[in-house]
Amino acid sequence: MALSCIPKSVLSSASCVENPAGVSNFMFVVPFDEDHISAMAADDTQNQYTITPAGSAATALKGYRIDFKAQTGQVTCEDNGTGKGWSGSVTGRVEMGEDLMAFTSRILHNSDKNLYFVPTGKKVDGKSEFIVIGNENGEAEIQVTFDSGAARTDDHGSTFTVNCPYMLYPVTKWIGTIEQEDAQ
């Protein structure tokens, strides 16, 4: 029997640390190409990806950061049916930086291979924990809508939704470091 076919007990006392809901207020977009990722594989023993940054001396992935309004980010996953994996998505609302989001949306909408990393706010062995939307084929698509709001005090901005139709786990994580690619 393969390791992935042996279930593990799920115990509520398995961890004594806090486990609040929600995610951080930003995400990273990492292009799924040879300039950013040299190898990627799903771990067969835990719900994590093993991702190797491009470049022989690289210790961190490089990605583009998208800040979104606090408490608007959410990651959800749905079952695709027995033996068919899960579909995953992340949503958020960009209220500040609407013009930059419009520009970035066009680029992301017209590219076909990216991974989306949403930090949970937790640290594991000194590295950040991220929920990943995407898979080993780079299958994830972004959709963006814009709303100006009617009154001056209305919520406004761009709402993004990233969808990946097939993932191996209902929540897939990566532990590591991501540096902002275009940081000055």
N, C-alpha and C positions, 0 to 999 in steps of 0.2 A: 504494500500500500504506500503510495507517495505521501510525503510529508504534508502536502496541501490537503490531503483527505483525512487527516487526523484532527478532529476538533479539540479545542482547548476549553477548559472550564472558565466561565466568566464569573468572577467573584467580585462582589461589591466592596470587599475589604482588601482588594488587591493594591490599593494606593491610599495613602493617608494625606495626600496633598489636595489643595483646593481644585475644584473643577468647574469654574464659572462658565456660563453660556456665552456665546458670541465670539467674534474674531476681532483682530486689530483693525485699524482704520486705514489700511493701505494694502496693496498687493504688488507683487512683482510679475512682470511678463518677461519670460526668458525664451528667446527664439530657439526653436528646436532645429539647430543646424550645427555644422562642424566648427563654427567659430565660437559657439557657446557651450555645447555639450559633446563630449567625446564618447560617452557610453551611458546607457540607461537600461535598468532592468527592474522588474517587480520582484520584491523579496517573497520567497515562497513560504516563509515561516512567520512573517508578521506583515501588517498592513503598511508597508513602506516601500518606497522606491530607493534604489541605489543609483545615484547619479554622479558621474565623474565630469568635472568641469573641463573644458577644452584647454589645451596648453599643458605641457609637461610639468610646469612648476605651479600651475594654478591650484589654489586651495578653496576658492570661492567661485560660485556661479556669478555671472554678470547679467543684470536684467534692468528693465525699465520700470520705474516706480509709478504707481497711480495711487494718489491719496484720495480717499473718499470720505464723505461726511460720517462722523462718529455715529455709531449705532444704526447704520444703514446697511452694513455688510452682513451677508449671510451665506453660508455654504449649505447646500442641501443635496441629497442623493436619493435616488429611487431605484427600486429593484426592477430589472428588465425581464424577470421571469426565471424560473428554475434553470440553472446552468448557463444563463445569459449575462451574468455580471450586473453592473449597476450603471446608471447614468448620473453624472454629477454636474452641479452648477454652483456658481458664485454670483451674487448680485451686490450692487452698491450704488450709491448716488454721489456724483461729483458735483458739488455746488460751487466751489471756488476753482478757478482755472478752467472755465468752460471752453475757452478758445483752444487751450492746449489739449483738452480732452477731445474736442472736435477733430483737431489735426491728427492726434494719435489714433482715434477711432477709425479714421479713413485708412491709415496704414495697417492697423490690425485687422480691419474688415477685409482688406485686400490681400492679406498674407494667409497662408494656409497651415502653418505649423508653428505653434507656440505652446508653452506650458505656463500655467497661471499658479502662482504661489501665494497663499494667504497665511500670514503669520498668526499663530494661535496666542502668542504672548508668553508661551512657556519656553524654558530652556532645558535642554538635555545635554549633559556633559559639556556645558558651556557654549553650546551651539543652539541656534533658533530652531523651533519646531514649526513647520509649515504644513498646511493642508494643500494638496496639489490637485488641481483640476486639469486633466489631460492624461494621456497614456503614452506608451512606448512608441507610438506612431505619430505623436504630436497632434492627435485629433482633438481639437477644442476650437470652438467658434465663438466670437463675441458679437453681441447685438447691442446697439446703443439707441436709446430714445432720448429726446430732449423735450423739456417743458419749461416755459418761461415763468409760469405762475401768473395769476390774474391780479392779485393785490401785491403791494410792495412787501408785505410780510409773509407771502406764501413761500412754501418750499419750492425750490426751482433747481434746474440743472439737468445734467445728463445721467440717466440711469442705465447702467450696463448690466448685462447678463452674459456670462460665459457658460457654455454648455459643452460637455463631453459625453457622447452617446454610449461609450463603453469603457468602464473601469473595472478592475478586478476586485476591489473592495468598496464597501459603502463609504468609507472615509480612508483616503490614502495619504500618508504623510511622508515628509522628507525632513531629515535633520541635517542642518548645515548652515552655510553663510552665503548670502547673496549681496553683492556690491552693486550699487547703482551705476549703470553703464555710462550714462551721460552726465554724471556729477562733475561739477566744475571745481 
